[in-house]
Amino acid sequence: MFKLNQLSQQSRSKIKKAMLILPFIIIAVCVILSHSKDQRKYVPLNIQSTAAPKAEVKSTQGKAHTKTHHVASVPSYSYTIKNGDNLSVIFSKLGLSYKSLLSIMEEDLNHLSLDTLRPGNKLLFWIDQSSSTLTKMQLQFNPADIVQFTRVKGGAYSYKDISIKGDWKTTALVGSVHGSFSQSAHKLGLSITEIRTITDLMKDKLNFTRDLRAGDKFSIVHKVQSVRGVKTGSRELEAVKIVNRGRVISAFLHTDGQFYDENGDSLQRAFMRYPSKYHRITSKFNPYRLHPVTGRVSPHNGTDFGAPSGSDVLATGDGKVILTRDHPYAGKYIVLQHGSTYKTRYLHLSRILVKKGQFVKRGDRIALSGATGRVTGPHLHYEFLVRNRPVNPMTEKIPMAESVAKSDMKKFAAKRDNLMQMMKEKEVLLASQHHSQNNTSHQSL
Ligand SMILES: [Zn+2]
């Protein structure tokens, strides 16, 4: 996995001028920062040449055709992230100061987008060659999801989400079980995430290894995103139907991002509102918060609770630990993924009690709160993200109920019927196309 800066040993007070020890997958590198007159000085990195990104960094200078649709000017460099890469090494290879990386991380504290970079993602750099200043950097997660940092006064960077909506195409797919469900679904073109979502959703109603029989039919409806005809890799499952020996089990995505069965009963456990027993809010969710010093918008994408250091931090929903990090500004933090729609983040922890990849249940103790990162005092910063966009976990209609609200039922039923119709049409179409083929396979069973 690609890791950024895992600052396992850090001193906040010294962060800008001290020695930072950065352990990461392949090698350990010491970056010694000191202030020279241009505020940029490097001790050469003692690394293996194979780990150096320099050879891979493609200069796009003067190649006008590499210009993207999202920016006005051609980037100085573009770089595709590989396994084991480290952003601080990439910066130093490009002659960019670690201070500029810290400035970007400081702004990214409110978004933590750098920590979600994965191998294959692209970085674009705009560098003022005369001063070796990074004027702009883009993170391209895919052709639709792009984040941009632009240098502003005082060497700080502003953050901008320049993601585009793209085209979402809704398609129904119909298949039958031969071998395992995962194999059959994969063959049909479902992604690993989609398969995982389905088995998660249905696990209380269906034992995928024991109950399913060869020939059991399943249908799904999903949305697939593309930008100018190129698939971005983003998908959203809308409906699932499995016919298990004549019994129909189905799931439909509601507008709240949660899956419900055909009667509107939730297939996912509801969330808890609070991640700790301390409910006193010391700082509210505020997407328009103005930074007291810079005067720029610096959103507070979470809710702060006044919890003393060492308090239990609880997972607010069933989920999987997808990230644990030590960030110079966000401190020790955890990201949980809940189904395909939701994520929760817990920042400034004193101790992380879970490991990446681990599954947790709602109410599980996952960490102890603290005051790590840049904080004025101990507290728990809690974020709730819907499709990667932060929402106010105290006021948003996050799934906390066991079924679709009565007032929403009409809307839910209309969408459900529409999705069922889509699956039915596809089933009928395939049945007529493969009639003779199906007969043969039934006989052979
Ligand atoms: Zn906060």
Residues whose N, C-alpha, C, O or C-beta is under 5 A from the ligand:
A	BS01	ZN	G302 D304 H381
